[in-house]
Amino acid sequence: MSLQLLLLLTLTVRTALAGGYYEYITWECLSTSADLTDVEFIMTYHFNKDPYIRFNSTVGEFVGYTAHGVYNAESWNKGPTVQQMRGERERYCKPNLEIHFSSLLEKAVRPRVKLMAEKEPSGGHTAMLVCSAYDFYPPAIDVYWQRDGKRETTATISTDELAEGDWYYQVHSHLEYTPKSGEKISCVVEHASFSEPVVYDWDPSLPESDRNKIAIGASGLVLGIILSAAGFIYYKKKSSGRILVPS
Ligand SMILES: *[C@@H]1O[C@H](CO)[C@@H](O)[C@H](O)[C@H]1NC(C)=O
């Protein structure tokens, strides 16, 4: 879904460009961790698609990329503008990132993950394994396959994150699978609600529904044996009792 949104935005920008000229400024706050120790503030001026001036908090001053950009960067670096920009990391970035962390990341809901095999196409030996994640939030998620611990890139297909209509999302990833003995297949899920990737191993033994059928059949058999034995004993006792009673 995030990719679709991105495409849509790109399309909007293109449409805007087709009809004229486009000047815009972006403010970005980048951080690799939620404890906000390495926040970087980036402010960029663009014309059409080209950035021409950028302030990067790690660099600490404006840098120009065109003759006009260099000219303005030099003059802004002398005045109060650069002083103000140096404060934006604390003033703008940190409080906003904190709000996003507490309103989004900390409200993340863990996916319910199910691994199963889809019916084998008649006669073939290739099956489809499906790894499904349900009821998670936020929608950003990474679901992928591992074969003996190595990431599988071919023979996999994943759906987009599908909205369930109640703020939760689901996603399904498929792997073409030919059973091989000794091979370990796993589905790995990465999500904001997990502190690290979670690995779900595929159990190649019988699926649950088949196991249930076997369990029901076996219980029926045992019950049948017990009842027949009881009936047999009862019959034996009765018939031998009848012989003992003198007429
Ligand atoms: C900001 O500047 C630092 C130091 O030059 C650099 O490592 C970093 O990649 C820059 N950030 C961006 C988003 O350009």
The ligand as a Gaussian input file, in Angstrom:
#p B3LYP/6-31G(d) Opt

LIG

0 1
 C       24.009000      15.085000       6.126000
 O       25.409000      15.254000       6.213000
 C       26.133000      14.152000       6.702000
 C       27.597000      14.563000       6.844000
 O       28.083000      15.030000       5.608000
 C       25.939000      12.976000       5.783000
 O       26.598000      11.841000       6.301000
 C       24.455000      12.666000       5.652000
 O       24.250000      11.614000       4.727000
 C       23.703000      13.909000       5.194000
 N       22.296000      13.577000       5.193000
 C       21.512000      13.653000       4.096000
 C       20.100000      13.171000       4.251000
 O       21.915000      14.054000       3.020000

